């Protein structure tokens, strides 16, 4: 079976080819051109891409993305993304690629899909959902580390609970792993999830922001 990371990479690149360089995304201020530049930079020059998670490096990352856009253009960047990580990168190994890139590519694929006016829900394979669920614990804990309330994720497709942030009150979020992945990455507005738990937690920034 083709790994989720490779399937999402191919599908995202096909969609990029289809929508072109000026399509909207769910990433504030980014068109499809900025999105593909970010993904290529992340794999080819990880330190230059650090501004996405380190605020004081935002300027460095923005300049590096603009250089890539000027130097290569949209079509070439899509083909570079499609070809996978550089030969020297540890991410060329299938297991590393799956661990490091599956969720990243899934979330950004949905960033592009769900920003289009005609998007519709899609179903991942059970194996694909399992891959995302396996990553949600560590990714969720990192993304929720500053959460003002407790956060608990519950799978809706099969048994599974992940307490990613202890604390009271607790917000309980139910959905398929792919939808929960979108939720913890700040895409609550488009994530198909349900909320439960302490009513005082319903004003959580993940939900209201």
C-alpha positions, 0 to 999 in steps of 0.5 A: 500500500502506498504510504499516506505521505506519498498519497497526500503529496501526489494529490496536493501537487495535482490540485496545485496544478489544477488551481494554479498559483493564485488560488486561496488557502486557509493559511492567512495571507498565503495563496497556493504559490506561497503554500508550495514555496513553504513546503519546498523550503521546509524540505530543502532548507529546514532552518530557513523555514523555521519562522513558521514556528519561531516568531523571531525568524518570520522575516528570514522565512518570508525572504527565503520563500520569496527567493524561491518564488522568484528563482523557480516559479510556481510550476517548477516548485510544484514539480520539486514538491512532487519529486519528494525531499532532496536526495541528501535528506533523511526524509527520503526514507519512507518511514521518516517521510511518513512520520515527518510529512504525512500530517503536514501534507495532509493538513496543507492539502486540506488548507488548499481543498477547503479554501475552494468554494466547491470543496466536499468532504473526503474519506481517508482509508482506515490505515491513513486515519491510523497514521494521523492518529498515531501522530496526534498525541505528540503533535497535539501536545506540542500545539496545545502546550499553551492551552488555557484548558484541558483538551481531550481528543476522541476518535469517532471511527473507532475506540481511541482517546488522547488527553493532549493537555491535562487541566480543568475545565476540559474540552472534549473534541470528537471526530475522525483523526483527520478532522481532529488533526485539522482542529489541533492545527487551528482549522476548527472553522472547517474541521468536522468535529463535535464538542463536549465536556465542561461548558466553560471550555467551549470558549477555547481559542482553538474553537473561537479563534 
